[in-house]
């Protein structure tokens, strides 16, 4: 109903006629326009990794994952998980 009155579809009602509409602020639009250059992924696909591991069977595999936590007092928590695996 709020969006209908804003769009002008409900001609009989205005914002002042809907008390909650006047109280609420409009939602902020997301400004996340972060784009990654796709050329940095050339030669780094999972198929490339499998082909490399077929050629180098004695090579150990180490996986490192990072997890960003909540922002607390201007310090952001970061957790690193490391796993060593012997098979693909």
Order of alpha helices (4+ residues) and beta strands (2+ residues): alpha-alpha-alpha-beta-beta
